[in-house]
Amino acid sequence: MNWDNARNYCASSGGHLVTIGDAEENMFVYNLAPYAILGATDRDSEGRWIWATGQEMSYTNWCWGEPNNCGYLEERGYCVPEHYLTFHNDPRCLPGQWNDIPGDDGHYVCEFED
């Protein structure tokens, strides 16, 4: 699912796309789903990342050079805007570091409060 569909699915199930508050939680989610779409976006205001719950980010774990708002077509001389969060799969990044992506379909993790 894309980010919006995943967010809506999680909400319809009584939860929300996963939010990450610290390094321990980040690695828990990464070990659970290393290719997951995470619950943050900056599509309303470029560079201002907000969790799907409306919270601002207090913890970040960006890979070097990220977020860069420039999609996978950079080598062709143009960028596709990137407004969604995922774990980076670049071998130059540490496990669990983040990347911004255009919002393509992918796996996701719903989070439910106690």
C-alpha positions as CSV (number, residue, x, y, z in Angstrom):
1,M,0.0,0.0,0.0
2,N,1.1,3.6,-0.4
3,W,1.4,5.8,2.6
4,D,-2.1,7.3,2.5
5,N,-3.8,3.9,2.1
6,A,-1.6,2.4,4.9
7,R,-2.5,5.3,7.2
8,N,-6.2,4.9,6.5
9,Y,-6.0,1.1,7.0
10,C,-4.3,1.5,10.4
11,A,-6.8,4.2,11.4
12,S,-9.7,2.0,10.4
13,S,-8.3,-0.8,12.6
14,G,-8.0,1.6,15.6
15,G,-4.4,2.4,15.3
16,H,-2.0,4.6,13.3
17,L,1.1,4.1,11.2
18,V,4.1,3.5,13.5
19,T,5.8,6.4,15.2
20,I,9.3,6.2,16.6
21,G,10.3,8.0,19.7
22,D,13.8,6.7,20.5
23,A,16.7,4.5,19.3
24,E,15.4,1.3,21.0
25,E,12.0,1.6,19.4
26,N,13.6,2.4,16.1
27,M,15.6,-0.8,16.1
28,F,12.6,-2.8,17.3
29,V,10.6,-1.6,14.3
30,Y,13.5,-2.1,11.9
31,N,14.0,-5.7,13.1
32,L,10.3,-6.3,12.7
33,A,10.0,-4.8,9.2
34,P,13.2,-3.4,7.6
35,Y,11.5,-2.2,4.5
36,A,8.4,-0.6,6.1
37,I,6.8,2.7,5.3
38,L,7.0,4.6,8.6
39,G,4.3,7.0,9.9
40,A,5.8,10.4,9.1
41,T,5.5,12.9,6.2
42,D,6.6,16.4,5.3
43,R,4.2,16.8,2.4
44,D,2.4,19.7,4.0
45,S,5.5,21.7,4.7
46,E,8.8,20.6,3.1
47,G,11.4,19.7,5.7
48,R,8.9,19.7,8.6
49,W,8.4,16.1,9.4
50,I,5.2,15.2,11.3
51,W,4.1,11.8,12.6
52,A,0.7,10.5,11.4
53,T,-0.5,11.2,15.0
54,G,0.2,14.9,14.5
55,Q,3.3,14.9,16.7
56,E,6.5,16.6,15.7
57,M,9.6,14.4,15.6
58,S,11.7,14.5,18.7
59,Y,13.9,11.6,17.6
60,T,15.5,11.2,14.1
61,N,17.8,8.7,12.6
62,W,18.5,9.9,9.1
63,C,21.2,8.3,6.9
64,W,23.9,10.7,5.6
65,G,22.5,13.1,3.1
66,E,18.9,12.5,4.1
67,P,16.3,13.7,3.9
68,N,17.1,15.1,0.5
69,N,13.6,15.4,-1.1
70,C,15.1,13.9,-4.3
71,G,13.8,10.6,-5.6
72,Y,15.5,7.8,-7.4
73,L,15.7,9.6,-10.8
74,E,18.5,11.9,-9.5
75,E,21.0,10.2,-11.8
76,R,18.9,11.3,-14.8
77,G,19.2,14.9,-13.8
78,Y,15.8,15.5,-12.1
79,C,14.2,14.6,-8.8
80,V,10.9,13.2,-7.7
81,P,9.7,14.9,-4.5
82,E,10.0,12.6,-1.5
83,H,7.5,13.2,1.4
84,Y,7.4,9.8,3.2
85,L,9.7,8.0,5.6
86,T,11.2,4.5,5.4
87,F,14.3,2.7,6.5
88,H,17.2,3.2,4.1
89,N,18.5,0.2,2.3
90,D,21.8,1.8,1.1
91,P,24.7,-0.3,2.3
92,R,26.5,2.9,3.2
93,C,23.9,3.5,5.9
94,L,23.7,1.8,9.3
95,P,20.9,-0.6,9.9
96,G,17.8,1.4,11.0
97,Q,18.8,4.7,9.5
98,W,16.1,6.6,7.6
99,N,15.4,7.8,4.1
100,D,12.7,9.9,2.5
101,I,10.9,8.3,-0.4
102,P,8.2,9.4,-3.0
103,G,5.5,7.3,-1.3
104,D,5.5,4.2,-3.5
105,D,3.7,1.0,-2.4
106,G,5.4,-0.9,0.4
107,H,5.1,-2.7,3.6
108,Y,3.9,-0.8,6.7
109,V,3.5,-1.2,10.5
110,C,0.4,-0.2,12.4
111,E,0.8,0.8,16.0
112,F,-1.9,0.5,18.6
113,E,-1.9,2.3,22.0
114,D,-2.6,0.5,25.2
